[in-house]
Amino acid sequence: TQADPNLEPEVTITTRGDVTYQEYRANGKLYMVKVTPKQGKPYYLIDKEGSGQFRRSDIEPTISVPNWVIKSW
């Protein structure tokens, strides 16, 4: 079986100064960037809603706290 090429992300790697960027695209749309500094740990910038607003994934909490209305008046 062969993988569908449309499901594989397109990855572009660029280096600026001491930082390497890996841009991940699906159907031509940028959805994630892996930032790897020469010093320090790599981190990801992710566009979760597809709005073009990228957020750093290691800063935001990974658990969504449920919010229920218990009582309203």
All heavy atoms as a GROMACS GRO file, in nm:
protein
  593
    1THR      N    1   0.085  -0.119   0.000
    1THR     CA    2   0.000   0.000   0.000
    1THR      C    3   0.088   0.124   0.000
    1THR      O    4   0.189   0.129   0.068
    1THR     CB    5  -0.092   0.003   0.123
    1THR    OG1    6  -0.012   0.010   0.240
    1THR    CG2    7  -0.183  -0.117   0.126
    2GLN      N    8   0.048   0.224  -0.074
    2GLN     CA    9   0.121   0.349  -0.079
    2GLN      C   10   0.043   0.457  -0.005
    2GLN      O   11  -0.080   0.459  -0.007
    2GLN     CB   12   0.143   0.394  -0.222
    2GLN     CG   13   0.248   0.313  -0.294
    2GLN     CD   14   0.280   0.377  -0.427
    2GLN    OE1   15   0.201   0.452  -0.482
    2GLN    NE2   16   0.397   0.348  -0.480
    3ALA      N   17   0.117   0.546   0.061
    3ALA     CA   18   0.054   0.657   0.132
    3ALA      C   19   0.004   0.760   0.030
    3ALA      O   20   0.064   0.780  -0.075
    3ALA     CB   21   0.153   0.722   0.227
    4ASP      N   22  -0.107   0.823   0.064
    4ASP     CA   23  -0.163   0.928  -0.020
    4ASP      C   24  -0.072   1.051  -0.011
    4ASP      O   25  -0.050   1.104   0.098
    4ASP     CB   26  -0.304   0.962   0.028
    4ASP     CG   27  -0.374   1.063  -0.058
    4ASP    OD1   28  -0.314   1.113  -0.156
    4ASP    OD2   29  -0.492   1.094  -0.029
    5PRO      N   30  -0.014   1.099  -0.123
    5PRO     CA   31   0.077   1.214  -0.116
    5PRO      C   32   0.008   1.341  -0.068
    5PRO      O   33   0.073   1.431  -0.018
    5PRO     CB   34   0.128   1.228  -0.259
    5PRO     CG   35   0.034   1.152  -0.345
    5PRO     CD   36  -0.029   1.047  -0.258
    6ASN      N   37  -0.124   1.350  -0.080
    6ASN     CA   38  -0.196   1.468  -0.032
    6ASN      C   39  -0.201   1.474   0.121
    6ASN      O   40  -0.225   1.579   0.178
    6ASN     CB   41  -0.338   1.471  -0.087
    6ASN     CG   42  -0.338   1.492  -0.237
    6ASN    OD1   43  -0.251   1.559  -0.291
    6ASN    ND2   44  -0.436   1.434  -0.304
    7LEU      N   45  -0.182   1.359   0.188
    7LEU     CA   46  -0.185   1.356   0.333
    7LEU      C   47  -0.049   1.384   0.396
    7LEU      O   48  -0.041   1.414   0.514
    7LEU     CB   49  -0.236   1.219   0.382
    7LEU     CG   50  -0.378   1.183   0.342
    7LEU    CD1   51  -0.413   1.043   0.391
    7LEU    CD2   52  -0.478   1.283   0.395
    8GLU      N   53   0.057   1.374   0.318
    8GLU     CA   54   0.191   1.400   0.367
    8GLU      C   55   0.215   1.550   0.375
    8GLU      O   56   0.187   1.623   0.281
    8GLU     CB   57   0.295   1.337   0.274
    8GLU     CG   58   0.292   1.187   0.271
    8GLU     CD   59   0.338   1.126   0.402
    8GLU    OE1   60   0.433   1.177   0.463
    8GLU    OE2   61   0.276   1.025   0.442
    9PRO      N   62   0.269   1.600   0.489
    9PRO     CA   63   0.297   1.743   0.498
    9PRO      C   64   0.418   1.780   0.414
    9PRO      O   65   0.509   1.700   0.393
    9PRO     CB   66   0.326   1.765   0.647
    9PRO     CG   67   0.373   1.633   0.695
    9PRO     CD   68   0.301   1.530   0.613
   10GLU      N   69   0.418   1.902   0.364
   10GLU     CA   70   0.532   1.957   0.293
   10GLU      C   71   0.616   2.031   0.396
   10GLU      O   72   0.565   2.115   0.470
   10GLU     CB   73   0.484   2.054   0.185
   10GLU     CG   74   0.594   2.120   0.109
   10GLU     CD   75   0.541   2.224   0.012
   10GLU    OE1   76   0.427   2.210  -0.034
   10GLU    OE2   77   0.615   2.320  -0.016
   11VAL      N   78   0.745   1.999   0.404
   11VAL     CA   79   0.832   2.059   0.505
   11VAL      C   80   0.939   2.142   0.436
   11VAL      O   81   1.008   2.094   0.347
   11VAL     CB   82   0.898   1.950   0.593
   11VAL    CG1   83   0.986   2.014   0.700
   11VAL    CG2   84   0.794   1.861   0.658
   12THR      N   85   0.951   2.268   0.478
   12THR     CA   86   1.053   2.358   0.427
   12THR      C   87   1.145   2.394   0.543
   12THR      O   88   1.098   2.439   0.648
   12THR     CB   89   0.990   2.488   0.371
   12THR    OG1   90   0.894   2.452   0.271
   12THR    CG2   91   1.096   2.579   0.311
   13ILE      N   92   1.276   2.373   0.526
   13ILE     CA   93   1.373   2.401   0.631
   13ILE      C   94   1.457   2.521   0.590
   13ILE      O   95   1.515   2.524   0.481
   13ILE     CB   96   1.463   2.278   0.656
   13ILE    CG1   97   1.378   2.157   0.696
   13ILE    CG2   98   1.567   2.309   0.764
   13ILE    CD1   99   1.454   2.027   0.703
   14THR      N  100   1.461   2.622   0.679
   14THR     CA  101   1.544   2.740   0.656
   14THR      C  102   1.624   2.768   0.782
   14THR      O  103   1.584   2.732   0.892
   14THR     CB  104   1.459   2.863   0.620
   14THR    OG1  105   1.364   2.887   0.725
   14THR    CG2  106   1.386   2.847   0.490
   15THR      N  107   1.737   2.835   0.765
   15THR     CA  108   1.821   2.873   0.878
   15THR      C  109   1.847   3.022   0.869
   15THR      O  110   1.884   3.074   0.764
   15THR     CB  111   1.955   2.796   0.876
   15THR    OG1  112   1.927   2.657   0.877
   15THR    CG2  113   2.041   2.831   0.996
   16ARG      N  114   1.822   3.091   0.981
   16ARG     CA  115   1.850   3.234   0.990
   16ARG      C  116   1.933   3.255   1.117
   16ARG      O  117   1.883   3.234   1.227
   16ARG     CB  118   1.721   3.315   0.998
   16ARG     CG  119   1.649   3.320   0.866
   16ARG     CD  120   1.528   3.410   0.872
   16ARG     NE  121   1.420   3.338   0.805
   16ARG     CZ  122   1.296   3.332   0.847
   16ARG    NH1  123   1.260   3.393   0.956
   16ARG    NH2  124   1.206   3.265   0.779
   17GLY      N  125   2.057   3.293   1.099
   17GLY     CA  126   2.146   3.310   1.214
   17GLY      C  127   2.170   3.175   1.280
   17GLY      O  128   2.209   3.079   1.215
   18ASP      N  129   2.145   3.168   1.410
   18ASP     CA  130   2.163   3.044   1.486
   18ASP      C  131   2.034   2.968   1.506
   18ASP      O  132   2.025   2.881   1.593
   18ASP     CB  133   2.224   3.077   1.624
   18ASP     CG  134   2.368   3.124   1.614
   18ASP    OD1  135   2.431   3.096   1.510
   18ASP    OD2  136   2.417   3.188   1.709
   19VAL      N  137   1.930   3.000   1.428
   19VAL     CA  138   1.799   2.937   1.446
   19VAL      C  139   1.759   2.865   1.318
   19VAL      O  140   1.770   2.920   1.208
   19VAL     CB  141   1.692   3.042   1.484
   19VAL    CG1  142   1.558   2.976   1.506
   19VAL    CG2  143   1.733   3.119   1.609
   20THR      N  144   1.710   2.741   1.333
   20THR     CA  145   1.660   2.664   1.220
   20THR      C  146   1.508   2.656   1.230
   20THR      O  147   1.454   2.628   1.338
   20THR     CB  148   1.718   2.521   1.220
   20THR    OG1  149   1.860   2.531   1.212
   20THR    CG2  150   1.667   2.440   1.102
   21TYR      N  151   1.440   2.682   1.119
   21TYR     CA  152   1.294   2.678   1.114
   21TYR      C  153   1.250   2.566   1.020
   21TYR      O  154   1.299   2.558   0.908
   21TYR     CB  155   1.238   2.811   1.061
   21TYR     CG  156   1.275   2.930   1.145
   21TYR    CD1  157   1.390   3.004   1.119
   21TYR    CD2  158   1.195   2.969   1.252
   21TYR    CE1  159   1.424   3.114   1.195
   21TYR    CE2  160   1.228   3.079   1.329
   21TYR     CZ  161   1.343   3.151   1.301
   21TYR     OH  162   1.376   3.257   1.378
   22GLN      N  163   1.158   2.483   1.068
   22GLN     CA  164   1.096   2.381   0.983
   22GLN      C  165   0.949   2.418   0.970
   22GLN      O  166   0.875   2.413   1.068
   22GLN     CB  167   1.110   2.242   1.046
   22GLN     CG  168   1.253   2.192   1.048
   22GLN     CD  169   1.264   2.060   1.120
   22GLN    OE1  170   1.240   2.053   1.240
   22GLN    NE2  171   1.299   1.957   1.047
   23GLU      N  172   0.908   2.456   0.850
   23GLU     CA  173   0.769   2.498   0.825
   23GLU      C  174   0.692   2.380   0.768
   23GLU      O  175   0.733   2.321   0.668
   23GLU     CB  176   0.766   2.615   0.728
   23GLU     CG  177   0.837   2.738   0.781
   23GLU     CD  178   0.838   2.851   0.681
   23GLU    OE1  179   0.816   2.826   0.560
   23GLU    OE2  180   0.863   2.965   0.723
   24TYR      N  181   0.581   2.347   0.832
   24TYR     CA  182   0.497   2.234   0.790
   24TYR      C  183   0.371   2.289   0.723
   24TYR      O  184   0.300   2.370   0.782
   24TYR     CB  185   0.458   2.148   0.911
   24TYR     CG  186   0.576   2.076   0.972
   24TYR    CD1  187   0.662   2.140   1.060
   24TYR    CD2  188   0.600   1.943   0.941
   24TYR    CE1  189   0.769   2.074   1.115
   24TYR    CE2  190   0.707   1.876   0.996
   24TYR     CZ  191   0.791   1.941   1.083
   24TYR     OH  192   0.898   1.875   1.139
   25ARG      N  193   0.345   2.240   0.600
   25ARG     CA  194   0.228   2.284   0.524
   25ARG      C  195   0.147   2.162   0.482
   25ARG      O  196   0.203   2.057   0.449
   25ARG     CB  197   0.270   2.361   0.401
   25ARG     CG  198   0.324   2.499   0.431
   25ARG     CD  199   0.362   2.571   0.302
   25ARG     NE  200   0.393   2.710   0.326
   25ARG     CZ  201   0.507   2.753   0.377
   25ARG    NH1  202   0.601   2.669   0.408
   25ARG    NH2  203   0.526   2.882   0.396
   26ALA      N  204   0.016   2.179   0.480
   26ALA     CA  205  -0.075   2.078   0.425
   26ALA      C  206  -0.163   2.151   0.324
   26ALA      O  207  -0.222   2.255   0.356
   26ALA     CB  208  -0.160   2.016   0.534
   27ASN      N  209  -0.170   2.100   0.202
   27ASN     CA  210  -0.245   2.164   0.094
   27ASN      C  211  -0.202   2.309   0.075
   27ASN      O  212  -0.283   2.397   0.049
   27ASN     CB  213  -0.396   2.156   0.119
   27ASN     CG  214  -0.446   2.014   0.120
   27ASN    OD1  215  -0.400   1.931   0.041
   27ASN    ND2  216  -0.539   1.984   0.207
   28GLY      N  217  -0.072   2.337   0.093
   28GLY     CA  218  -0.018   2.470   0.073
   28GLY      C  219  -0.038   2.566   0.189
   28GLY      O  220   0.008   2.678   0.185
   29LYS      N  221  -0.107   2.523   0.296
   29LYS     CA  222  -0.136   2.612   0.409
   29LYS      C  223  -0.041   2.581   0.526
   29LYS      O  224  -0.032   2.468   0.571
   29LYS     CB  225  -0.280   2.595   0.453
   29LYS     CG  226  -0.319   2.691   0.564
   29LYS     CD  227  -0.469   2.698   0.577
   29LYS     CE  228  -0.513   2.780   0.694
   29LYS     NZ  229  -0.494   2.921   0.675
   30LEU      N  230   0.028   2.684   0.573
   30LEU     CA  231   0.120   2.671   0.686
   30LEU      C  232   0.040   2.648   0.814
   30LEU      O  233  -0.049   2.726   0.847
   30LEU     CB  234   0.206   2.797   0.698
   30LEU     CG  235   0.309   2.799   0.810
   30LEU    CD1  236   0.416   2.693   0.787
   30LEU    CD2  237   0.372   2.937   0.818
   31TYR      N  238   0.069   2.540   0.886
   31TYR     CA  239  -0.004   2.512   1.009
   31TYR      C  240   0.087   2.494   1.131
   31TYR      O  241   0.041   2.499   1.244
   31TYR     CB  242  -0.094   2.389   0.993
   31TYR     CG  243  -0.020   2.258   0.975
   31TYR    CD1  244   0.014   2.180   1.085
   31TYR    CD2  245   0.014   2.212   0.849
   31TYR    CE1  246   0.081   2.060   1.069
   31TYR    CE2  247   0.080   2.093   0.831
   31TYR     CZ  248   0.113   2.016   0.942
   31TYR     OH  249   0.180   1.898   0.924
   32MET      N  250   0.218   2.475   1.110
   32MET     CA  251   0.307   2.455   1.223
   32MET      C  252   0.450   2.491   1.184
   32MET      O  253   0.491   2.470   1.070
   32MET     CB  254   0.302   2.308   1.268
   32MET     CG  255   0.392   2.276   1.386
   32MET     SD  256   0.371   2.108   1.447
   32MET     CE  257   0.429   2.010   1.310
   33VAL      N  258   0.524   2.548   1.280
   33VAL     CA  259   0.665   2.581   1.261
   33VAL      C  260   0.741   2.525   1.380
   33VAL      O  261   0.707   2.554   1.495
   33VAL     CB  262   0.688   2.734   1.251
   33VAL    CG1  263   0.836   2.764   1.235
   33VAL    CG2  264   0.608   2.794   1.138
   34LYS      N  265   0.844   2.445   1.352
   34LYS     CA  266   0.934   2.398   1.458
   34LYS      C  267   1.054   2.491   1.458
   34LYS      O  268   1.120   2.508   1.356
   34LYS     CB  269   0.978   2.254   1.433
   34LYS     CG  270   1.072   2.203   1.542
   34LYS     CD  271   1.114   2.060   1.516
   34LYS     CE  272   1.209   2.011   1.625
   34LYS     NZ  273   1.256   1.874   1.596
   35VAL      N  274   1.082   2.552   1.573
   35VAL     CA  275   1.192   2.646   1.587
   35VAL      C  276   1.300   2.578   1.670
   35VAL      O  277   1.274   2.536   1.783
   35VAL     CB  278   1.146   2.776   1.656
   35VAL    CG1  279   1.260   2.875   1.668
   35VAL    CG2  280   1.029   2.838   1.581
   36THR      N  281   1.420   2.565   1.612
   36THR     CA  282   1.530   2.499   1.682
   36THR      C  283   1.645   2.597   1.696
   36THR      O  284   1.722   2.619   1.600
   36THR     CB  285   1.577   2.374   1.604
   36THR    OG1  286   1.464   2.291   1.577
   36THR    CG2  287   1.679   2.295   1.684
   37PRO      N  288   1.660   2.659   1.814
   37PRO     CA  289   1.774   2.748   1.835
   37PRO      C  290   1.902   2.666   1.856
   37PRO      O  291   1.896   2.550   1.895
   37PRO     CB  292   1.737   2.825   1.962
   37PRO     CG  293   1.634   2.744   2.030
   37PRO     CD  294   1.569   2.656   1.927
   38LYS      N  295   2.017   2.728   1.826
   38LYS     CA  296   2.144   2.658   1.846
   38LYS      C  297   2.164   2.626   1.994
   38LYS      O  298   2.213   2.520   2.028
   38LYS     CB  299   2.259   2.742   1.792
   38LYS     CG  300   2.390   2.670   1.788
   38LYS     CD  301   2.495   2.746   1.712
   38LYS     CE  302   2.619   2.659   1.700
   38LYS     NZ  303   2.708   2.708   1.598
   39GLN      N  304   2.127   2.717   2.078
   39GLN     CA  305   2.132   2.697   2.223
   39GLN      C  306   1.989   2.690   2.276
   39GLN      O  307   1.906   2.773   2.243
   39GLN     CB  308   2.203   2.815   2.292
   39GLN     CG  309   2.346   2.836   2.247
   39GLN     CD  310   2.437   2.726   2.296
   39GLN    OE1  311   2.423   2.674   2.406
   39GLN    NE2  312   2.532   2.686   2.211
   40GLY      N  313   1.959   2.589   2.356
   40GLY     CA  314   1.824   2.578   2.413
   40GLY      C  315   1.745   2.468   2.346
   40GLY      O  316   1.790   2.401   2.254
   41LYS      N  317   1.621   2.453   2.394
   41LYS     CA  318   1.534   2.347   2.346
   41LYS      C  319   1.449   2.393   2.229
   41LYS      O  320   1.406   2.509   2.225
   41LYS     CB  321   1.442   2.302   2.460
   41LYS     CG  322   1.517   2.234   2.574
   41LYS     CD  323   1.435   2.212   2.699
   41LYS     CE  324   1.299   2.156   2.677
   41LYS     NZ  325   1.228   2.124   2.800
   42PRO      N  326   1.420   2.304   2.135
   42PRO     CA  327   1.329   2.339   2.025
   42PRO      C  328   1.186   2.357   2.078
   42PRO      O  329   1.149   2.302   2.181
   42PRO     CB  330   1.335   2.218   1.932
   42PRO     CG  331   1.436   2.125   1.987
   42PRO     CD  332   1.475   2.170   2.122
   43TYR      N  333   1.109   2.437   2.005
   43TYR     CA  334   0.968   2.456   2.040
   43TYR      C  335   0.888   2.469   1.912
   43TYR      O  336   0.943   2.485   1.803
   43TYR     CB  337   0.949   2.578   2.131
   43TYR     CG  338   0.996   2.709   2.072
   43TYR    CD1  339   0.908   2.790   1.999
   43TYR    CD2  340   1.126   2.753   2.090
   43TYR    CE1  341   0.950   2.910   1.946
   43TYR    CE2  342   1.169   2.873   2.036
   43TYR     CZ  343   1.081   2.950   1.965
   43TYR     OH  344   1.122   3.069   1.911
   44TYR      N  345   0.756   2.457   1.925
   44TYR     CA  346   0.665   2.460   1.810
   44TYR      C  347   0.573   2.580   1.818
   44TYR      O  348   0.526   2.617   1.925
   44TYR     CB  349   0.579   2.333   1.807
   44TYR     CG  350   0.658   2.208   1.777
   44TYR    CD1  351   0.720   2.136   1.877
   44TYR    CD2  352   0.671   2.164   1.645
   44TYR    CE1  353   0.793   2.022   1.849
   44TYR    CE2  354   0.743   2.049   1.616
   44TYR     CZ  355   0.804   1.979   1.718
   44TYR     OH  356   0.876   1.867   1.690
   45LEU      N  357   0.547   2.641   1.702
   45LEU     CA  358   0.444   2.744   1.687
   45LEU      C  359   0.333   2.679   1.606
   45LEU      O  360   0.356   2.631   1.495
   45LEU     CB  361   0.500   2.867   1.614
   45LEU     CG  362   0.617   2.936   1.682
   45LEU    CD1  363   0.675   3.043   1.592
   45LEU    CD2  364   0.575   2.994   1.815
   46ILE      N  365   0.212   2.676   1.662
   46ILE     CA  366   0.102   2.602   1.600
   46ILE      C  367  -0.017   2.693   1.579
   46ILE      O  368  -0.055   2.770   1.667
   46ILE     CB  369   0.062   2.481   1.688
   46ILE    CG1  370   0.182   2.388   1.705
   46ILE    CG2  371  -0.056   2.407   1.628
   46ILE    CD1  372   0.161   2.274   1.800
   47ASP      N  373  -0.078   2.681   1.461
   47ASP     CA  374  -0.202   2.753   1.426
   47ASP      C  375  -0.317   2.654   1.443
   47ASP      O  376  -0.352   2.582   1.351
   47ASP     CB  377  -0.194   2.805   1.283
   47ASP     CG  378  -0.317   2.882   1.240
   47ASP    OD1  379  -0.403   2.911   1.326
   47ASP    OD2  380  -0.328   2.912   1.120
   48LYS      N  381  -0.375   2.648   1.562
   48LYS     CA  382  -0.477   2.548   1.592
   48LYS      C  383  -0.610   2.572   1.521
   48LYS      O  384  -0.679   2.478   1.485
   48LYS     CB  385  -0.503   2.540   1.743
   48LYS     CG  386  -0.385   2.484   1.818
   48LYS     CD  387  -0.415   2.470   1.966
   48LYS     CE  388  -0.295   2.414   2.038
   48LYS     NZ  389  -0.318   2.402   2.180
   49GLU      N  390  -0.648   2.700   1.502
   49GLU     CA  391  -0.777   2.731   1.441
   49GLU      C  392  -0.769   2.756   1.291
   49GLU      O  393  -0.871   2.774   1.226
   49GLU     CB  394  -0.841   2.854   1.508
   49GLU     CG  395  -0.888   2.831   1.650
   49GLU     CD  396  -0.782   2.872   1.751
   49GLU    OE1  397  -0.704   2.965   1.723
   49GLU    OE2  398  -0.776   2.810   1.858
   50GLY      N  399  -0.649   2.761   1.236
   50GLY     CA  400  -0.634   2.792   1.094
   50GLY      C  401  -0.655   2.939   1.063
   50GLY      O  402  -0.682   2.976   0.950
   51SER      N  403  -0.639   3.025   1.164
   51SER     CA  404  -0.664   3.168   1.148
   51SER      C  405  -0.538   3.248   1.115
   51SER      O  406  -0.547   3.369   1.094
   51SER     CB  407  -0.727   3.223   1.276
   51SER     OG  408  -0.635   3.210   1.384
   52GLY      N  409  -0.422   3.184   1.114
   52GLY     CA  410  -0.298   3.255   1.092
   52GLY      C  411  -0.235   3.305   1.221
   52GLY      O  412  -0.131   3.368   1.219
   53GLN      N  413  -0.298   3.278   1.335
   53GLN     CA  414  -0.246   3.316   1.465
   53GLN      C  415  -0.168   3.198   1.522
   53GLN      O  416  -0.227   3.098   1.560
   53GLN     CB  417  -0.360   3.354   1.561
   53GLN     CG  418  -0.440   3.474   1.517
   53GLN     CD  419  -0.363   3.602   1.536
   53GLN    OE1  420  -0.285   3.616   1.629
   53GLN    NE2  421  -0.386   3.697   1.448
   54PHE      N  422  -0.036   3.209   1.528
   54PHE     CA  423   0.046   3.100   1.578
   54PHE      C  424   0.075   3.121   1.727
   54PHE      O  425   0.101   3.232   1.770
   54PHE     CB  426   0.178   3.094   1.501
   54PHE     CG  427   0.160   3.042   1.362
   54PHE    CD1  428   0.123   3.126   1.259
   54PHE    CD2  429   0.176   2.908   1.335
   54PHE    CE1  430   0.105   3.079   1.130
   54PHE    CE2  431   0.158   2.859   1.207
   54PHE     CZ  432   0.123   2.944   1.105
   55ARG      N  433   0.067   3.013   1.800
   55ARG     CA  434   0.093   3.018   1.945
   55ARG      C  435   0.199   2.914   1.978
   55ARG      O  436   0.201   2.806   1.921
   55ARG     CB  437  -0.034   2.990   2.024
   55ARG     CG  438  -0.139   3.095   1.996
   55ARG     CD  439  -0.260   3.075   2.084
   55ARG     NE  440  -0.364   3.164   2.041
   55ARG     CZ  441  -0.399   3.272   2.107
   55ARG    NH1  442  -0.342   3.302   2.218
   55ARG    NH2  443  -0.495   3.349   2.061
   56ARG      N  444   0.280   2.949   2.075
   56ARG     CA  445   0.386   2.858   2.116
   56ARG      C  446   0.325   2.745   2.199
   56ARG      O  447   0.259   2.768   2.300
   56ARG     CB  448   0.489   2.935   2.198
   56ARG     CG  449   0.615   2.860   2.220
   56ARG     CD  450   0.723   2.951   2.269
   56ARG     NE  451   0.828   2.870   2.331
   56ARG     CZ  452   0.943   2.918   2.371
   56ARG    NH1  453   0.968   3.046   2.357
   56ARG    NH2  454   1.031   2.839   2.425
   57SER      N  455   0.349   2.621   2.156
   57SER     CA  456   0.280   2.507   2.215
   57SER      C  457   0.332   2.469   2.352
   57SER      O  458   0.259   2.412   2.432
   57SER     CB  459   0.291   2.385   2.123
   57SER     OG  460   0.426   2.344   2.113
   58ASP      N  461   0.457   2.500   2.387
   58ASP     CA  462   0.511   2.461   2.516
   58ASP      C  463   0.475   2.558   2.627
   58ASP      O  464   0.496   2.530   2.744
   58ASP     CB  465   0.661   2.441   2.510
   58ASP     CG  466   0.736   2.568   2.472
   58ASP    OD1  467   0.673   2.658   2.414
   58ASP    OD2  468   0.857   2.575   2.498
   59ILE      N  469   0.416   2.673   2.593
   59ILE     CA  470   0.376   2.771   2.694
   59ILE      C  471   0.231   2.749   2.736
   59ILE      O  472   0.198   2.759   2.853
   59ILE     CB  473   0.395   2.915   2.640
   59ILE    CG1  474   0.544   2.942   2.623
   59ILE    CG2  475   0.333   3.017   2.733
   59ILE    CD1  476   0.574   3.077   2.562
   60GLU      N  477   0.146   2.718   2.641
   60GLU     CA  478   0.004   2.698   2.672
   60GLU      C  479  -0.017   2.565   2.741
   60GLU      O  480   0.053   2.468   2.716
   60GLU     CB  481  -0.078   2.702   2.543
   60GLU     CG  482  -0.081   2.839   2.480
   60GLU     CD  483  -0.175   2.846   2.364
   60GLU    OE1  484  -0.239   2.745   2.331
   60GLU    OE2  485  -0.186   2.953   2.306
   61PRO      N  486  -0.117   2.557   2.828
   61PRO     CA  487  -0.144   2.429   2.893
   61PRO      C  488  -0.192   2.325   2.792
   61PRO      O  489  -0.260   2.359   2.696
   61PRO     CB  490  -0.254   2.462   2.994
   61PRO     CG  491  -0.315   2.589   2.946
   61PRO     CD  492  -0.208   2.662   2.869
   62THR      N  493  -0.156   2.200   2.817
   62THR     CA  494  -0.196   2.094   2.725
   62THR      C  495  -0.331   2.034   2.762
   62THR      O  496  -0.388   1.959   2.686
   62THR     CB  497  -0.092   1.981   2.724
   62THR    OG1  498  -0.076   1.933   2.858
   62THR    CG2  499   0.041   2.030   2.671
   63ILE      N  500  -0.381   2.070   2.879
   63ILE     CA  501  -0.509   2.016   2.924
   63ILE      C  502  -0.613   2.127   2.919
   63ILE      O  503  -0.592   2.236   2.972
   63ILE     CB  504  -0.499   1.962   3.068
   63ILE    CG1  505  -0.397   1.850   3.075
   63ILE    CG2  506  -0.634   1.917   3.119
   63ILE    CD1  507  -0.368   1.801   3.214
   64SER      N  508  -0.725   2.100   2.855
   64SER     CA  509  -0.836   2.195   2.855
   64SER      C  510  -0.926   2.164   2.972
   64SER      O  511  -0.972   2.051   2.988
   64SER     CB  512  -0.916   2.183   2.724
   64SER     OG  513  -0.837   2.218   2.616
   65VAL      N  514  -0.949   2.264   3.054
   65VAL     CA  515  -1.034   2.246   3.170
   65VAL      C  516  -1.178   2.259   3.126
   65VAL      O  517  -1.216   2.357   3.062
   65VAL     CB  518  -1.001   2.352   3.278
   65VAL    CG1  519  -1.093   2.337   3.398
   65VAL    CG2  520  -0.856   2.342   3.319
   66PRO      N  521  -1.263   2.158   3.157
   66PRO     CA  522  -1.403   2.169   3.118
   66PRO      C  523  -1.474   2.280   3.195
   66PRO      O  524  -1.447   2.302   3.312
   66PRO     CB  525  -1.462   2.032   3.152
   66PRO     CG  526  -1.363   1.965   3.239
   66PRO     CD  527  -1.232   2.033   3.224
   67ASN      N  528  -1.562   2.349   3.126
   67ASN     CA  529  -1.642   2.456   3.187
   67ASN      C  530  -1.789   2.424   3.167
   67ASN      O  531  -1.837   2.423   3.055
   67ASN     CB  532  -1.610   2.591   3.122
   67ASN     CG  533  -1.469   2.637   3.150
   67ASN    OD1  534  -1.425   2.633   3.263
   67ASN    ND2  535  -1.399   2.679   3.047
   68TRP      N  536  -1.857   2.396   3.275
   68TRP     CA  537  -2.000   2.367   3.269
   68TRP      C  538  -2.076   2.470   3.350
   68TRP      O  539  -2.029   2.519   3.452
   68TRP     CB  540  -2.031   2.229   3.329
   68TRP     CG  541  -1.975   2.116   3.251
   68TRP    CD1  542  -2.013   2.075   3.127
   68TRP    CD2  543  -1.870   2.029   3.291
   68TRP    NE1  544  -1.939   1.967   3.088
   68TRP    CE2  545  -1.850   1.937   3.187
   68TRP    CE3  546  -1.790   2.017   3.404
   68TRP    CZ2  547  -1.756   1.836   3.192
   68TRP    CZ3  548  -1.696   1.918   3.408
   68TRP    CH2  549  -1.680   1.829   3.303
   69VAL      N  550  -2.193   2.503   3.304
   69VAL     CA  551  -2.281   2.590   3.382
   69VAL      C  552  -2.354   2.501   3.481
   69VAL      O  553  -2.428   2.411   3.445
   69VAL     CB  554  -2.382   2.662   3.289
   69VAL    CG1  555  -2.480   2.744   3.373
   69VAL    CG2  556  -2.309   2.748   3.189
   70ILE      N  557  -2.330   2.526   3.610
   70ILE     CA  558  -2.394   2.443   3.713
   70ILE      C  559  -2.528   2.503   3.752
   70ILE      O  560  -2.624   2.430   3.769
   70ILE     CB  561  -2.301   2.432   3.836
   70ILE    CG1  562  -2.174   2.365   3.790
   70ILE    CG2  563  -2.370   2.362   3.950
   70ILE    CD1  564  -2.081   2.314   3.889
   71LYS      N  565  -2.531   2.634   3.760
   71LYS     CA  566  -2.656   2.699   3.795
   71LYS      C  567  -2.655   2.839   3.736
   71LYS      O  568  -2.554   2.907   3.736
   71LYS     CB  569  -2.668   2.706   3.948
   71LYS     CG  570  -2.802   2.754   3.997
   71LYS     CD  571  -2.809   2.745   4.148
   71LYS     CE  572  -2.949   2.772   4.194
   71LYS     NZ  573  -2.962   2.762   4.337
   72SER      N  574  -2.765   2.880   3.680
   72SER     CA  575  -2.777   3.016   3.631
   72SER      C  576  -2.913   3.072   3.672
   72SER      O  577  -3.009   2.998   3.690
   72SER     CB  578  -2.760   3.021   3.479
   72SER     OG  579  -2.867   2.956   3.417
   73TRP      N  580  -2.920   3.200   3.690
   73TRP     CA  581  -3.045   3.263   3.728
   73TRP      C  582  -3.055   3.400   3.670
   73TRP      O  583  -2.968   3.458   3.619
   73TRP     CB  584  -3.066   3.265   3.880
   73TRP     CG  585  -2.957   3.333   3.956
   73TRP    CD1  586  -2.952   3.462   3.995
   73TRP    CD2  587  -2.836   3.273   4.003
   73TRP    NE1  588  -2.837   3.487   4.062
   73TRP    CE2  589  -2.764   3.372   4.071
   73TRP    CE3  590  -2.782   3.147   3.997
   73TRP    CZ2  591  -2.642   3.350   4.129
   73TRP    CZ3  592  -2.661   3.127   4.056
   73TRP    CH2  593  -2.591   3.226   4.122
   0.00000   0.00000   0.00000
